[in-house]
Amino acid sequence: MAQSAETNLSRPVRRTARKPAAQTPTSHVSRVSKRKASELHVHRKPVTRGPVPPQRGPISAPVASETKASSLGPSENSAIHDSAPSEDDPLSAPKVLKRKASQLDLAGDFTVPGAQNSAQLQLDARKVRAPARTNANSSASNLSLISTLRLSRASSAAFAAHCTNVPVPNVAQANAVSSQVSSNGACPTAPASPDLLTIPPVATAIPNKKRKTTRTFPKSRSKLLPPPVDTRPMPWGDPQVWAETRTDLCETLPYFNQNQGATSYLNGVVRGMLQDHDGGERSLVEEELVITRCSGGLGTDDNGQTCQVSDHDANAASIACFSNNMRSKQPLMLILGSNNKQCPAKIPHRYCVMAPFHVTDVWDEKSYGKIAVKVRLEKTDLQHKSWWAAENSGSSPGTLEITKDKAPRAACVVCHQERPQIFAEGWICLNRHCSSFWSLDGCEIAHGLKLTYNPVFLAERTIFDGFLPPFLSVPKPVQATGQHDRLFSVTRQCWRGVVCTKCGRCNSRRDWDAWRCRSEGCDFEWRLPRDIIPASAVMGDLKFGFQGHAICDDEVLDSRIKIAEERLGFWRVIRYEIMPGMVISHFCANDVINGKPGGADDIFGILQQGQLNLERQVMDSSVVLGQLTRHFSANVGLPYKYIVGQKESISFSDAPAACTEAIRRMTWAAKHIVGDGLQEFNELLAVGYFQGTKMGYHDDGENTLGASVASWSLGGPSGFNFRVKDKFYSGFRSPGQKNYDSTLPVIGLCYKPEMRKAINQNADLTNQTKLDKAAKSALSGIKKSPTFLKMKLRHGDFMVMHGADMQKYTEHESVPSDMLRFALTARHVKPDMIDVGQHHKGVLNLDPMNPYDGDPELYEQYRREQAAILAAAGARRRGAVDAAIT
Ligand SMILES: O=C(O)CCC(=O)C(=O)O
């Protein structure tokens, strides 16, 4: 609990006059919800269910509420396994990212946990079974509760026994006395011996019948209905931390990084959980208590009601993590999404951070015939009122009490697993591996039976005596490190978002030069002191340190590629002819070329001054709302489709002269490859990378572009990889070797081109199934399209791609490997496809009499110097020889 007052999230801010919340664009919201609805609406065949069978007697033996292992959860015996994580939240799990979405490096900072300490847990679980004495202090209160609970007669008997300090019998004892159970199910009289308690025979447990559930996906009716009016009261307070987009949330908070799932976990424990929907049957959100499901598997029924459509995997990593949180008393942060309808008050922003909660119970239950794993969470701070309490709610800050009453605990006579009485209707075995699972008094619980929670179980409050980890505090804006580190400002840490210290909004880092709060009317801005970083500081091991031709360590991974090398002054130029008419060239620079005025060193410095206002762009093709590119960019010249509509392109006349200089140089390189027929460059995309950011596989194949693309790499080195697009590589249009398409061209770098041609000529093209089968067998061993060329671009290098079909058949990615890098990419944008009003932006002030020439004089000078050195050395040697002779 070492929390300072300002950073403790559980101290809510009392709501005053509400600022208008920054609005999430409604079109976006409806786009996402529509997708979800159409994907997830599920029709279930009605299951015929009989009445609840007559109760036969108590099914469990109560044990003391304060057993040694009372903090252990019911699922711990079964839920901790080594496994890969499963997708947590199908309701918010869009899978499709279109073009450019590959630029997302969605892998966050969290790693997939391994299950922990399962051996230890099994050990502890065994301890749970040991009988213990009932807590006498709780007896009175439990007795009084019995009358108010809607208990079955059988369970009442168990309670009565529990409250009279009856020790718990073991199974043998239980079986021995089973004959005492009243045959009509009446509550048996108190056992004669305190050691004897009425327990039904194990053999009477009725096995669960497997119920069939049909999954179909009918058209949703709920889509036709207008959104329901939110009649909930306003919340009592304001959240201290909130966000309007998922990207802002995930990039800013250290405890939640799931762009799609609901649960963020790291090292085997859950750090944060988003409650953006209702958590399924019997889930709830109260002022201090949340009960929800641990995993996905939800859909909606015909009426638009959320229902469970598949079993939760007992081995799912997220489920194991919740149990670990409970065992190790590690709290997690809960976050409310505005789609949650269970919160007692209106939710003021799209995402609102609630408070740290700790896990008190995890159990298996059945919902709509499927197994669901549930978790019960209590707020760690019970001293302060929750901001999400309804404004008219009775409780007031500081008066909340920790109840002494605990729901009675009992152990199953079949599996001996102990747990509290969670449901008012009676004690139920909640171990999916037990034959008595989800049975009440020996009979499987019919789905139609509405179970209610045991009020004592809901009212229980546990003093949180764990440790509140610092990462659950309100994140402070990143601070400059004490010692002067000029690279700090471009680290991954500085790429993350910031929580506005004025309004609490989470803001991704959008701008190159600073963090800015995007709340209307909020002027919060955060900057770190920044030095101009020399290229030598980010070149890593690849500093040249010599004045010869640079070393090139590109890797060519397909022997069908033709390679040619030449030297142009100091430039080492390598051409890779990947297919006829398609050439990729690498112009390797060196220290001398880069150091010339107007060269790479100068341009690298100018770009850092920030005149281009580089910013991260919203990816409109991504289904994750508000998703941003990882890199920062700005366009100069004619608008480029990729970022058009997001930010106005800057005209060359308004851009720093460095942009025109870049075009001048790249025109030289491209002309050397393409010849005078090169379509002149009239567009420049400037891209800036912080540490660890990259641009994933994509092509530059927009129909507005010409056939040549050149780029200039500045600063840290970068991998630049090429591959053939999957469908052209394999001939299959769909993953998993499906939908072989004989009309796809058989290109030079594809997999087994001769075999492809044979299939296209001989196979039965009229039957897709047969065609797929034939192609699959002929192309056996095929894998995902591999990288065919791995370039290593260094500071000052040019890369030129040329060929009309290059972008159609291939794609490329850029993976910078050091702190700070810029790429300036020049293209020809076809003016006839661009609004005439924009044409002036592409006008370049290039002097035709003064093109870049590759700096041949630098190399000539170098050669003269070298010759002079050699001549001097020769003269010295000859002089020495002459002297020796004479
Ligand atoms: O060199 C780079 O970083 C990549 C630039 C690029 O691929 C692009 O702008 O399309």
The ligand as a MOL file (V3000), in Angstrom:
LIG
                    3D

  0  0  0     0  0            999 V3000
M  V30 BEGIN CTAB
M  V30 COUNTS 10 9 0 0 0
M  V30 BEGIN ATOM
M  V30 1 O 13.0500 3.0520 -45.5780 0
M  V30 2 C 12.0190 2.9440 -44.9240 0
M  V30 3 O 12.0020 3.0780 -43.7360 0
M  V30 4 C 10.7180 2.5100 -45.5640 0
M  V30 5 C 9.9920 3.4880 -46.3250 0
M  V30 6 C 8.9150 2.7880 -47.0850 0
M  V30 7 O 8.9190 1.6120 -47.2650 0
M  V30 8 C 7.8080 3.5500 -47.6250 0
M  V30 9 O 7.7700 4.7590 -47.4190 0
M  V30 10 O 6.9480 2.9450 -48.2670 0
M  V30 END ATOM
M  V30 BEGIN BOND
M  V30 1 2 1 2
M  V30 2 1 2 3
M  V30 3 1 2 4
M  V30 4 1 4 5
M  V30 5 1 5 6
M  V30 6 2 6 7
M  V30 7 1 6 8
M  V30 8 2 8 9
M  V30 9 1 8 10
M  V30 END BOND
M  V30 END CTAB
M  END
